[in-house]
């Protein structure tokens, strides 16, 4: 399908921070996607927590499998809307590169440890990974991605951090957080695909783990109940059986409903706004890739239930306490003795930020191993 007029066109990219000759066989966004896939930070996502720690079970999602699911959903929707699939895939695969070990517990710990030194945001850290921390090229730090890829990676940004980026890069990737406006449609799409993916797979992992129950879910969450009933109506033999087949059939239907809702609602919004090109998208007051009002309400209700019954489940909370202790101990050790850091981190001008960069890049199992080695304690 040809690109729509409002899509991000790789031939009209705002470019890279360091000029490079074009590739003979790939678009600029395809090059960015390939650079992400070959990065060290991307490989480490396979051992970083989504909800359940990596060692708790081989079938639970990790940051890597989550990113792949976001990319798959994003590409499917992009194709229907005439957007650039390669840019969507790039942003999806890169959006969690800056996530810490142990999921949001790790982010909260590092933000607390860095409170007096600028704090910590995982979206900002993802940008830092692709702009500075990856070391794969002789001429520059980072991956030298296109503006559009970097813009999509920076999903959220506190004002003080946006101001710091803007001072270095006027009118750049943080400008919209200071002056209003929207990112590209491809970035907007990745934001929604991220939400759709983690809601579905957190239900899947939660039920498989035994922390959630499908029967209780269908009674408490209308979006789940609707698709459980539809699955049973279409496949009566699943009645009373429960199990993987009913769960999978329910989630498949729920994902499809959300994808089609995004396509229909976004088409309507795009038709009404009629942006002439990709730049016209950025001056809109609200995102044009969106849920319908009913689906937005249903998604919020689902997220509230997951927050109360999965993310705050006592078993998850118990693991969170241990994870927080591991990272607090590591930060304190490194901050008090830079010799414990690898040379490439210890030699930098900002020790606190170097400690954060090193810890944020760790996998769950490496953080546990390092903590045990340095403290002699076994918390997991």
Secondary structure, 3 states (H helix, E strand, C coil): CCCCCCCCCHHHCCCECCCCCCCCCCCHHHHHHHHHHCCHHHHHHHHCECCCCHHHCCCCCEHHHHHHHHHHHHHHHHHHHCCCHHHHHHHHHHCCCCCCCCHHHHHHHHHHHCHHHCCCCHHHHHHHHHHHHCECCCCCCECCCEHHHHHHHCCCCCHHHHHHHHHHCCCCCCHHHHHCCCCCHHHHHHHHHHHHHHHHHHHHHHHHHCCCCHHHHHHHCHHHHHHHHHHHHHCHHHCCCCHHHHHHHHHHHHHHHHHHHHHHHHHHHHHHHCCCCHHHHHCCCCCCCCCCHHHHHHHHHHHHHHHHHHHCCHHHHHHHHHHHHHHHHHHHHHHHCHHHCCHHHHCCCCHHHHHHHHHHCCCHHHHHHHHHHHHCCCCC
